[in-house]
Amino acid sequence: MIPTEILRRVGRKAQEILRPGGPSTPPSKPSNPPTATAPPAQPSTASPARVAAVPDAPSLLDSYTQPGELGSLGVLLMPLAEYHGRELGAVADALVASGHRCTFLVEDTLVDAVDKHLGGHPRILAARNYDRFALGHFDAFVAMNDWGEPSRAIYHLARVRGVPSFAKVEGVQDFTDVDTGRIRLPYMAADHVLVQGSNDIAALDRKHLHVVGNSNLETAWNEGPASVDRNGEVVINSNFTYGVLTDARDDFLGQSIEAIVAAGLEPVISQHPADRALPGEFVQYRTDRSMSSMLPAVEAIVTRFSTVPFEAIAYGTPFVYFNPHKEKVPTFASPDPAFDHVHSAGELTKALHFAIENRASYRTVAEPYFRAQIDIAESPSAVRAAKAIASVVYGAGA
């Protein structure tokens, strides 16, 4: 059942999304209809068979099974991006280490991205139009996104079966959708939410929250500040994705480049995988280097709303929150010693000068802000998440 206090706070459309049956509108047609050479899978009365390998990744798909082939799944986990695989893979390892079975449900389009993080855990392939109702018994369901397909369908299935569900907060999040232009209701569908720190608790304001930190950011923090010489570059974090403020991107990039050059530094654009192609005038600044590899070496980061600033703090690399497009999400809205919040190219140039001049003490100054967002404890984040799941599913001390 959906908690009454949640239903009171949302409108009719949002309530439809939260209900086990999902929205009342009929399902839309698939956006990519099957071709003659790749017909959709048809129900079969024959015994389930192992999924056949395809030319692109035969060695990977050989290890995947079909829904219904495994009868008992233990804790079912569903990664929806590469970093989901990294985070949830560590949680599954910790669950198995404490004596509990885990199984991964992976969309066929994500196998290449996430498989390397799933260790030796059993895997089920969620091919197009797969039958989720054929999934064997699972004790709990865990994902990092509970507001969109394909995970929402499994959250509904868990509710129908009376199985507890968990959502692990992905990173920085617009919890109240002030800038998304949508009604997503993030972290409302799951029964329990595995949050990163006290800021998440304040933002969600609901029952059944478990503070477990974030494995990736915990690792970055524990590695300590970078000790290498800085290279004169300032990275512009281009992550105008998923339809959120995408029209503001090119002005953001143009003003960022102008400000960085005026500061006597070299601009470099790092794009989120879902960020659309750059116009010609910006292509020369784009890099294929990963953000994680650049953070220890660059002078500073220029960013909009993103999780990247927290990783930057961990490496002692200052960031400036650049907001010429007037984002309203509160995470970086209030002034803080950890960052400047600026709105024009001129302000950005000044902020970069200040950040670089004070970089030696930056990590220490920014630590309180970081720890409010990402809780760091002696016990690793993945172990804490596994313990929270096991205690709910299998009882105290499980």
C-alpha positions as a Markdown table, in Angstrom:
| # | Residue | x | y | z |
|---|---|---|---|---|
| 1 | Met | 0.0 | 0.0 | 0.0 |
| 2 | Ile | 1.2 | 3.6 | -0.7 |
| 3 | Pro | 1.5 | 5.6 | 2.5 |
| 4 | Thr | -1.5 | 7.9 | 3.0 |
| 5 | Glu | 0.7 | 10.9 | 3.7 |
| 6 | Ile | 2.4 | 10.5 | 0.4 |
| 7 | Leu | -0.9 | 10.2 | -1.6 |
| 8 | Arg | -2.2 | 13.4 | 0.1 |
| 9 | Arg | 0.9 | 15.3 | -1.1 |
| 10 | Val | 0.5 | 14.4 | -4.8 |
| 11 | Gly | -2.0 | 15.0 | -7.5 |
| 12 | Arg | -4.2 | 12.4 | -9.3 |
| 13 | Lys | -1.7 | 11.8 | -12.1 |
| 14 | Ala | 1.1 | 11.2 | -9.6 |
| 15 | Gln | -1.1 | 8.8 | -7.7 |
| 16 | Glu | -1.8 | 6.8 | -10.8 |
| 17 | Ile | 2.0 | 6.5 | -11.4 |
| 18 | Leu | 2.5 | 5.2 | -7.8 |
| 19 | Arg | -0.3 | 2.6 | -7.8 |
| 20 | Pro | 0.7 | -1.0 | -8.6 |
| 21 | Gly | -1.1 | -0.9 | -11.9 |
| 22 | Gly | 0.8 | 2.2 | -13.1 |
| 23 | Pro | -0.8 | 5.0 | -15.2 |
| 24 | Ser | -4.3 | 4.3 | -16.5 |
| 25 | Thr | -3.4 | 5.3 | -20.0 |
| 26 | Pro | -3.0 | 2.5 | -22.5 |
| 27 | Pro | 0.6 | 1.4 | -23.2 |
| 28 | Ser | 2.3 | 3.1 | -26.1 |
| 29 | Lys | 3.7 | 1.3 | -29.1 |
| 30 | Pro | 7.4 | 0.4 | -29.0 |
| 31 | Ser | 9.6 | 3.2 | -30.4 |
| 32 | Asn | 11.7 | 0.8 | -32.3 |
| 33 | Pro | 9.5 | -1.9 | -33.8 |
| 34 | Pro | 11.2 | -5.2 | -34.6 |
| 35 | Thr | 12.6 | -5.8 | -38.0 |
| 36 | Ala | 12.2 | -8.8 | -40.2 |
| 37 | Thr | 15.6 | -10.0 | -39.2 |
| 38 | Ala | 15.0 | -9.6 | -35.5 |
| 39 | Pro | 11.4 | -10.7 | -34.7 |
| 40 | Pro | 10.1 | -10.1 | -31.1 |
| 41 | Ala | 10.4 | -13.0 | -28.7 |
| 42 | Gln | 7.2 | -15.1 | -28.6 |
| 43 | Pro | 5.9 | -17.0 | -25.5 |
| 44 | Ser | 6.9 | -20.6 | -25.5 |
| 45 | Thr | 5.4 | -23.6 | -23.8 |
| 46 | Ala | 8.8 | -25.4 | -24.1 |
| 47 | Ser | 11.1 | -25.7 | -21.1 |
| 48 | Pro | 13.1 | -22.4 | -20.6 |
| 49 | Ala | 16.4 | -22.4 | -22.5 |
| 50 | Arg | 19.5 | -20.4 | -22.0 |
| 51 | Val | 19.6 | -17.2 | -24.0 |
| 52 | Ala | 21.5 | -17.7 | -27.2 |
| 53 | Ala | 24.6 | -15.5 | -27.7 |
| 54 | Val | 24.6 | -12.8 | -30.3 |
| 55 | Pro | 27.6 | -11.8 | -32.4 |
| 56 | Asp | 28.2 | -8.5 | -30.5 |
| 57 | Ala | 28.9 | -10.1 | -27.1 |
| 58 | Pro | 28.7 | -13.9 | -27.2 |
| 59 | Ser | 30.9 | -14.5 | -24.2 |
| 60 | Leu | 28.8 | -12.2 | -22.0 |
| 61 | Leu | 25.4 | -13.4 | -23.0 |
| 62 | Asp | 26.4 | -17.0 | -22.5 |
| 63 | Ser | 26.3 | -16.4 | -18.8 |
| 64 | Tyr | 22.7 | -15.0 | -18.8 |
| 65 | Thr | 19.5 | -16.9 | -18.2 |
| 66 | Gln | 15.9 | -16.2 | -19.1 |
| 67 | Pro | 13.2 | -15.1 | -16.7 |
| 68 | Gly | 11.8 | -18.3 | -15.2 |
| 69 | Glu | 14.9 | -20.4 | -15.6 |
| 70 | Leu | 16.0 | -19.7 | -12.0 |
| 71 | Gly | 13.5 | -20.6 | -9.3 |
| 72 | Ser | 15.0 | -18.8 | -6.3 |
| 73 | Leu | 16.7 | -15.4 | -6.8 |
| 74 | Gly | 17.4 | -14.2 | -3.3 |
| 75 | Val | 17.8 | -10.4 | -3.4 |
| 76 | Leu | 17.1 | -9.2 | -7.0 |
| 77 | Leu | 19.1 | -6.1 | -8.1 |
| 78 | Met | 18.6 | -4.1 | -11.3 |
| 79 | Pro | 21.4 | -1.7 | -12.5 |
| 80 | Leu | 20.3 | 0.9 | -15.1 |
| 81 | Ala | 23.6 | 2.4 | -15.9 |
| 82 | Glu | 27.3 | 1.6 | -15.7 |
| 83 | Tyr | 27.8 | 3.3 | -12.3 |
| 84 | His | 24.7 | 1.5 | -11.0 |
| 85 | Gly | 26.4 | -1.7 | -11.8 |
| 86 | Arg | 29.5 | -0.6 | -9.9 |
| 87 | Glu | 27.5 | 0.5 | -6.9 |
| 88 | Leu | 25.0 | -2.4 | -6.8 |
| 89 | Gly | 27.8 | -5.0 | -7.6 |
| 90 | Ala | 29.5 | -4.0 | -4.4 |
| 91 | Val | 26.3 | -4.3 | -2.4 |
| 92 | Ala | 25.6 | -7.8 | -3.8 |
| 93 | Asp | 29.2 | -8.8 | -2.9 |
| 94 | Ala | 28.6 | -7.7 | 0.7 |
| 95 | Leu | 25.2 | -9.5 | 0.9 |
| 96 | Val | 26.7 | -12.8 | -0.4 |
| 97 | Ala | 29.6 | -12.4 | 2.1 |
| 98 | Ser | 27.0 | -12.4 | 4.9 |
| 99 | Gly | 25.4 | -15.5 | 3.6 |
| 100 | His | 22.6 | -14.2 | 1.3 |
| 101 | Arg | 21.9 | -15.1 | -2.3 |
| 102 | Cys | 21.8 | -12.3 | -5.0 |
| 103 | Thr | 20.7 | -12.2 | -8.6 |
| 104 | Phe | 21.0 | -9.4 | -11.2 |
| 105 | Leu | 18.3 | -8.5 | -13.7 |
| 106 | Val | 19.9 | -6.7 | -16.6 |
| 107 | Glu | 18.4 | -5.1 | -19.8 |
| 108 | Asp | 20.0 | -6.5 | -22.9 |
| 109 | Thr | 21.1 | -3.0 | -24.0 |
| 110 | Leu | 23.1 | -2.6 | -20.8 |
| 111 | Val | 25.0 | -5.9 | -20.7 |
| 112 | Asp | 28.3 | -4.5 | -22.1 |
| 113 | Ala | 28.2 | -1.5 | -19.6 |
| 114 | Val | 27.4 | -3.3 | -16.4 |
| 115 | Asp | 28.5 | -6.9 | -16.7 |
| 116 | Lys | 32.1 | -6.2 | -15.6 |
| 117 | His | 30.8 | -5.1 | -12.2 |
| 118 | Leu | 28.6 | -8.1 | -11.4 |
| 119 | Gly | 31.2 | -10.6 | -10.4 |
| 120 | Gly | 30.1 | -14.2 | -10.3 |
| 121 | His | 26.5 | -13.4 | -9.3 |
| 122 | Pro | 23.7 | -15.1 | -11.3 |
| 123 | Arg | 22.3 | -12.9 | -14.1 |
| 124 | Ile | 18.9 | -12.8 | -15.8 |
| 125 | Leu | 18.6 | -11.1 | -19.2 |
| 126 | Ala | 15.7 | -8.6 | -19.5 |
| 127 | Ala | 15.3 | -8.8 | -23.3 |
| 128 | Arg | 12.7 | -6.7 | -25.1 |
| 129 | Asn | 9.2 | -7.6 | -24.1 |
| 130 | Tyr | 10.4 | -10.2 | -21.6 |
| 131 | Asp | 7.9 | -11.6 | -19.2 |
| 132 | Arg | 8.6 | -10.1 | -15.8 |
| 133 | Phe | 5.8 | -12.2 | -14.2 |
| 134 | Ala | 7.9 | -15.3 | -15.0 |
| 135 | Leu | 10.7 | -14.2 | -12.7 |
| 136 | Gly | 11.3 | -16.7 | -9.9 |
| 137 | His | 10.8 | -15.9 | -6.3 |
| 138 | Phe | 12.9 | -13.0 | -4.9 |
| 139 | Asp | 13.2 | -11.9 | -1.3 |
| 140 | Ala | 13.7 | -8.2 | -2.0 |
| 141 | Phe | 14.2 | -5.9 | -5.0 |
| 142 | Val | 16.9 | -3.2 | -5.2 |
| 143 | Ala | 17.6 | -0.5 | -7.8 |
| 144 | Met | 18.9 | 3.0 | -7.9 |
| 145 | Asn | 16.0 | 4.6 | -9.9 |
| 146 | Asp | 12.4 | 3.9 | -8.8 |
| 147 | Trp | 10.5 | 6.4 | -10.9 |
| 148 | Gly | 11.0 | 5.2 | -14.4 |
| 149 | Glu | 10.8 | 2.2 | -16.5 |
| 150 | Pro | 12.1 | -0.5 | -16.6 |
| 151 | Ser | 12.6 | -0.6 | -12.8 |
| 152 | Arg | 9.2 | 0.7 | -11.9 |
| 153 | Ala | 7.5 | -2.4 | -13.3 |
| 154 | Ile | 9.5 | -4.6 | -10.9 |
| 155 | Tyr | 8.7 | -2.3 | -8.0 |
| 156 | His | 5.0 | -2.9 | -8.9 |
| 157 | Leu | 5.7 | -6.6 | -9.1 |
| 158 | Ala | 7.4 | -6.6 | -5.7 |
| 159 | Arg | 4.4 | -4.8 | -4.2 |
| 160 | Val | 2.0 | -7.3 | -5.7 |
| 161 | Arg | 4.0 | -10.2 | -4.3 |
| 162 | Gly | 4.3 | -8.6 | -0.9 |
| 163 | Val | 8.1 | -8.4 | -1.2 |
| 164 | Pro | 10.1 | -5.4 | 0.3 |
| 165 | Ser | 11.8 | -3.0 | -2.1 |
| 166 | Phe | 14.7 | -0.7 | -1.8 |
| 167 | Ala | 16.1 | 2.3 | -3.8 |
| 168 | Lys | 19.7 | 3.5 | -3.4 |
| 169 | Val | 20.0 | 7.2 | -4.1 |
| 170 | Glu | 22.1 | 7.6 | -7.2 |
| 171 | Gly | 23.9 | 10.8 | -6.4 |
| 172 | Val | 22.9 | 14.4 | -6.3 |
| 173 | Gln | 19.1 | 14.5 | -6.9 |
| 174 | Asp | 16.4 | 17.1 | -7.6 |
| 175 | Phe | 14.1 | 15.4 | -5.1 |
| 176 | Thr | 11.2 | 17.8 | -5.6 |
| 177 | Asp | 11.4 | 18.2 | -9.4 |
| 178 | Val | 11.8 | 22.0 | -9.3 |
| 179 | Asp | 13.9 | 22.0 | -12.5 |
| 180 | Thr | 13.0 | 18.7 | -14.2 |
| 181 | Gly | 9.7 | 19.9 | -15.7 |
| 182 | Arg | 8.2 | 16.5 | -14.8 |
| 183 | Ile | 6.4 | 14.7 | -12.0 |
| 184 | Arg | 8.9 | 11.9 | -11.3 |
| 185 | Leu | 8.3 | 11.4 | -7.5 |
| 186 | Pro | 11.8 | 10.1 | -7.0 |
| 187 | Tyr | 12.3 | 7.6 | -4.2 |
| 188 | Met | 8.5 | 7.4 | -3.4 |
| 189 | Ala | 7.8 | 4.0 | -5.1 |
| 190 | Ala | 10.3 | 2.0 | -3.0 |
| 191 | Asp | 9.4 | 0.8 | 0.5 |
| 192 | His | 12.9 | 1.7 | 1.8 |
| 193 | Val | 15.5 | 4.3 | 0.6 |
| 194 | Leu | 19.2 | 3.9 | 1.1 |
| 195 | Val | 20.3 | 7.5 | 1.4 |
| 196 | Gln | 23.8 | 9.0 | 1.2 |
| 197 | Gly | 23.7 | 11.4 | 4.1 |
| 198 | Ser | 21.8 | 13.9 | 6.2 |
| 199 | Asn | 21.0 | 16.2 | 3.3 |
| 200 | Asp | 19.1 | 13.3 | 1.6 |
| 201 | Ile | 17.1 | 12.7 | 4.9 |
| 202 | Ala | 16.1 | 16.4 | 5.1 |
| 203 | Ala | 15.0 | 16.4 | 1.4 |
| 204 | Leu | 13.0 | 13.2 | 1.5 |
| 205 | Asp | 11.3 | 13.6 | 4.8 |
| 206 | Arg | 9.8 | 10.2 | 4.9 |
| 207 | Lys | 9.9 | 6.9 | 6.9 |
| 208 | His | 12.2 | 4.0 | 6.2 |
| 209 | Leu | 15.4 | 5.9 | 5.3 |
| 210 | His | 18.8 | 4.2 | 5.9 |
| 211 | Val | 22.0 | 6.2 | 5.8 |
| 212 | Val | 24.6 | 4.2 | 3.9 |
| 213 | Gly | 26.8 | 6.7 | 2.0 |
| 214 | Asn | 28.0 | 6.2 | -1.6 |
| 215 | Ser | 30.7 | 3.7 | -2.5 |
| 216 | Asn | 32.2 | 5.7 | -5.4 |
| 217 | Leu | 32.5 | 8.9 | -3.5 |
| 218 | Glu | 33.6 | 7.1 | -0.4 |
| 219 | Thr | 36.5 | 5.6 | -2.4 |
| 220 | Ala | 37.5 | 9.0 | -3.8 |
| 221 | Trp | 37.4 | 10.6 | -0.3 |
| 222 | Asn | 39.5 | 7.8 | 1.2 |
| 223 | Glu | 42.1 | 8.1 | -1.6 |
| 224 | Gly | 42.8 | 11.6 | -0.2 |
| 225 | Pro | 43.6 | 14.8 | -2.0 |
| 226 | Ala | 45.6 | 14.7 | -5.3 |
| 227 | Ser | 49.3 | 15.3 | -4.9 |
| 228 | Val | 50.2 | 15.7 | -8.6 |
| 229 | Asp | 51.0 | 19.0 | -10.2 |
| 230 | Arg | 48.0 | 20.8 | -11.7 |
| 231 | Asn | 48.0 | 21.1 | -15.5 |
| 232 | Gly | 46.4 | 24.5 | -16.2 |
| 233 | Glu | 43.0 | 23.0 | -17.4 |
| 234 | Val | 39.6 | 23.9 | -16.1 |
| 235 | Val | 37.0 | 21.2 | -16.9 |
| 236 | Ile | 33.5 | 22.3 | -17.9 |
| 237 | Asn | 31.0 | 19.7 | -16.9 |
| 238 | Ser | 28.4 | 19.5 | -19.7 |
| 239 | Asn | 25.5 | 17.4 | -18.4 |
| 240 | Phe | 22.3 | 19.0 | -19.7 |
| 241 | Thr | 20.5 | 15.8 | -20.1 |
| 242 | Tyr | 17.1 | 14.0 | -20.0 |
| 243 | Gly | 15.3 | 17.1 | -21.2 |
| 244 | Val | 16.2 | 19.2 | -18.2 |
| 245 | Leu | 17.2 | 22.8 | -19.2 |
| 246 | Thr | 18.8 | 21.4 | -22.4 |
| 247 | Asp | 18.2 | 24.7 | -24.2 |
| 248 | Ala | 20.5 | 26.5 | -21.8 |
| 249 | Arg | 23.6 | 24.4 | -22.5 |
| 250 | Asp | 25.2 | 26.3 | -25.3 |
| 251 | Asp | 25.1 | 29.6 | -23.5 |
| 252 | Phe | 26.5 | 27.9 | -20.4 |
| 253 | Leu | 29.4 | 26.5 | -22.5 |
| 254 | Gly | 30.0 | 29.7 | -24.3 |
| 255 | Gln | 30.2 | 31.8 | -21.1 |
| 256 | Ser | 32.3 | 29.2 | -19.4 |
| 257 | Ile | 34.9 | 29.2 | -22.1 |
| 258 | Glu | 35.0 | 33.0 | -22.2 |
| 259 | Ala | 35.5 | 33.1 | -18.4 |
| 260 | Ile | 38.2 | 30.4 | -18.3 |
| 261 | Val | 40.2 | 32.0 | -21.1 |
| 262 | Ala | 39.9 | 35.4 | -19.4 |
| 263 | Ala | 41.4 | 33.8 | -16.3 |
| 264 | Gly | 44.5 | 32.6 | -18.3 |
| 265 | Leu | 43.5 | 28.9 | -18.2 |
| 266 | Glu | 42.6 | 26.2 | -20.7 |
| 267 | Pro | 39.0 | 25.2 | -21.1 |
| 268 | Val | 38.1 | 21.5 | -21.5 |
| 269 | Ile | 34.6 | 20.2 | -22.0 |
| 270 | Ser | 33.6 | 16.8 | -20.5 |
| 271 | Gln | 30.3 | 15.5 | -21.6 |
| 272 | His | 27.8 | 13.3 | -19.8 |
| 273 | Pro | 27.1 | 10.2 | -22.0 |
| 274 | Ala | 23.5 | 11.4 | -22.5 |
| 275 | Asp | 24.5 | 15.0 | -23.4 |
| 276 | Arg | 23.7 | 15.8 | -27.0 |
| 277 | Ala | 26.3 | 16.5 | -29.7 |
| 278 | Leu | 28.2 | 19.7 | -29.5 |
| 279 | Pro | 28.0 | 22.5 | -32.1 |
| 280 | Gly | 31.1 | 23.0 | -34.2 |
| 281 | Glu | 32.5 | 26.0 | -32.2 |
| 282 | Phe | 32.8 | 23.8 | -29.1 |
| 283 | Val | 34.1 | 20.6 | -30.5 |
| 284 | Gln | 37.8 | 21.7 | -30.3 |
| 285 | Tyr | 37.4 | 21.8 | -26.5 |
| 286 | Arg | 35.8 | 18.4 | -26.0 |
| 287 | Thr | 37.8 | 15.6 | -24.4 |
| 288 | Asp | 37.2 | 11.8 | -24.2 |
| 289 | Arg | 39.1 | 11.5 | -20.9 |
| 290 | Ser | 37.0 | 10.4 | -18.0 |
| 291 | Met | 36.0 | 12.9 | -15.4 |
| 292 | Ser | 37.5 | 10.7 | -12.7 |
| 293 | Ser | 40.9 | 10.6 | -14.4 |
| 294 | Met | 40.9 | 14.4 | -14.8 |
| 295 | Leu | 39.8 | 15.5 | -11.4 |
| 296 | Pro | 43.1 | 15.0 | -9.6 |
| 297 | Ala | 45.1 | 17.0 | -12.2 |
| 298 | Val | 43.0 | 20.0 | -13.3 |
| 299 | Glu | 42.9 | 23.4 | -11.7 |
| 300 | Ala | 39.1 | 23.6 | -11.1 |
| 301 | Ile | 35.7 | 22.5 | -12.3 |
| 302 | Val | 32.9 | 24.6 | -13.7 |
| 303 | Thr | 29.6 | 22.8 | -13.3 |
| 304 | Arg | 25.8 | 23.0 | -13.1 |
| 305 | Phe | 23.8 | 20.7 | -10.9 |
| 306 | Ser | 25.6 | 17.4 | -10.8 |
| 307 | Thr | 27.3 | 14.8 | -8.6 |
| 308 | Val | 30.7 | 15.7 | -10.0 |
| 309 | Pro | 31.3 | 18.5 | -7.4 |
| 310 | Phe | 31.4 | 16.0 | -4.6 |
| 311 | Glu | 34.0 | 13.9 | -6.3 |
| 312 | Ala | 36.0 | 17.1 | -7.0 |
| 313 | Ile | 35.9 | 18.0 | -3.3 |
| 314 | Ala | 37.3 | 14.5 | -2.4 |
| 315 | Tyr | 40.3 | 15.2 | -4.6 |
| 316 | Gly | 40.8 | 18.7 | -3.3 |
| 317 | Thr | 39.8 | 20.2 | -6.6 |
| 318 | Pro | 37.6 | 23.3 | -6.2 |
| 319 | Phe | 34.4 | 23.7 | -8.2 |
| 320 | Val | 32.4 | 26.8 | -9.1 |
| 321 | Tyr | 28.6 | 26.4 | -9.5 |
| 322 | Phe | 27.8 | 28.3 | -12.6 |
| 323 | Asn | 24.1 | 29.1 | -13.0 |
| 324 | Pro | 23.4 | 31.7 | -15.7 |
| 325 | His | 20.2 | 29.7 | -16.5 |
| 326 | Lys | 18.7 | 30.1 | -13.0 |
| 327 | Glu | 18.4 | 26.6 | -11.7 |
| 328 | Lys | 16.2 | 26.4 | -8.6 |
| 329 | Val | 17.2 | 23.1 | -7.1 |
| 330 | Pro | 18.4 | 23.9 | -3.6 |
| 331 | Thr | 21.6 | 21.7 | -3.3 |
| 332 | Phe | 24.0 | 24.4 | -4.4 |
| 333 | Ala | 21.7 | 27.4 | -4.0 |
| 334 | Ser | 22.9 | 28.7 | -0.7 |
| 335 | Pro | 26.4 | 30.3 | -0.4 |
| 336 | Asp | 28.9 | 27.9 | 1.2 |
| 337 | Pro | 32.7 | 28.0 | 1.8 |
| 338 | Ala | 32.9 | 24.9 | -0.4 |
| 339 | Phe | 32.0 | 26.8 | -3.6 |
| 340 | Asp | 31.0 | 30.1 | -5.3 |
| 341 | His | 27.6 | 30.3 | -6.9 |
| 342 | Val | 27.9 | 32.7 | -9.9 |
| 343 | His | 25.7 | 33.8 | -12.8 |
| 344 | Ser | 27.9 | 35.6 | -15.4 |
| 345 | Ala | 31.2 | 35.1 | -17.2 |
| 346 | Gly | 32.8 | 38.0 | -15.3 |
| 347 | Glu | 31.8 | 36.5 | -12.0 |
| 348 | Leu | 33.0 | 33.1 | -13.0 |
| 349 | Thr | 36.5 | 34.5 | -13.9 |
| 350 | Lys | 36.8 | 36.1 | -10.5 |
| 351 | Ala | 35.6 | 32.9 | -8.7 |
| 352 | Leu | 38.2 | 30.8 | -10.6 |
| 353 | His | 41.0 | 33.1 | -9.5 |
| 354 | Phe | 39.9 | 32.9 | -5.9 |
| 355 | Ala | 39.4 | 29.1 | -6.0 |
| 356 | Ile | 42.9 | 28.4 | -7.4 |
| 357 | Glu | 44.6 | 30.8 | -5.0 |
| 358 | Asn | 43.0 | 29.0 | -2.1 |
| 359 | Arg | 43.2 | 25.5 | -3.4 |
| 360 | Ala | 45.8 | 24.3 | -0.8 |
| 361 | Ser | 43.2 | 24.5 | 2.0 |
| 362 | Tyr | 40.2 | 23.7 | -0.2 |
| 363 | Arg | 39.5 | 20.1 | 0.9 |
| 364 | Thr | 39.6 | 21.0 | 4.6 |
| 365 | Val | 37.3 | 24.0 | 4.1 |
| 366 | Ala | 34.8 | 22.0 | 1.9 |
| 367 | Glu | 34.8 | 18.8 | 4.2 |
| 368 | Pro | 31.7 | 19.8 | 6.3 |
| 369 | Tyr | 29.7 | 20.3 | 3.1 |
| 370 | Phe | 30.9 | 17.0 | 1.6 |
| 371 | Arg | 30.1 | 15.0 | 4.8 |
| 372 | Ala | 26.6 | 16.5 | 5.0 |
| 373 | Gln | 25.9 | 15.1 | 1.5 |
| 374 | Ile | 28.0 | 11.9 | 1.7 |
| 375 | Asp | 28.2 | 10.1 | 5.1 |
| 376 | Ile | 31.6 | 8.5 | 5.7 |
| 377 | Ala | 31.9 | 5.8 | 8.4 |
| 378 | Glu | 34.3 | 3.1 | 9.4 |
| 379 | Ser | 32.1 | 0.4 | 7.7 |
| 380 | Pro | 32.2 | 0.7 | 3.9 |
| 381 | Ser | 29.1 | 2.0 | 2.2 |
| 382 | Ala | 28.3 | -1.3 | 0.4 |
| 383 | Val | 28.5 | -3.2 | 3.7 |
| 384 | Arg | 26.2 | -0.7 | 5.4 |
| 385 | Ala | 23.7 | -1.0 | 2.5 |
| 386 | Ala | 23.8 | -4.8 | 2.6 |
| 387 | Lys | 23.3 | -4.8 | 6.4 |
| 388 | Ala | 20.2 | -2.4 | 6.0 |
| 389 | Ile | 18.7 | -4.7 | 3.3 |
| 390 | Ala | 19.4 | -7.9 | 5.2 |
| 391 | Ser | 18.0 | -6.5 | 8.5 |
| 392 | Val | 14.7 | -5.7 | 6.8 |
| 393 | Val | 14.4 | -8.9 | 4.7 |
| 394 | Tyr | 15.9 | -11.5 | 7.0 |
| 395 | Gly | 15.7 | -10.0 | 10.5 |
| 396 | Ala | 17.9 | -8.2 | 12.9 |
| 397 | Gly | 21.5 | -9.2 | 12.8 |
| 398 | Ala | 21.1 | -11.1 | 9.5 |
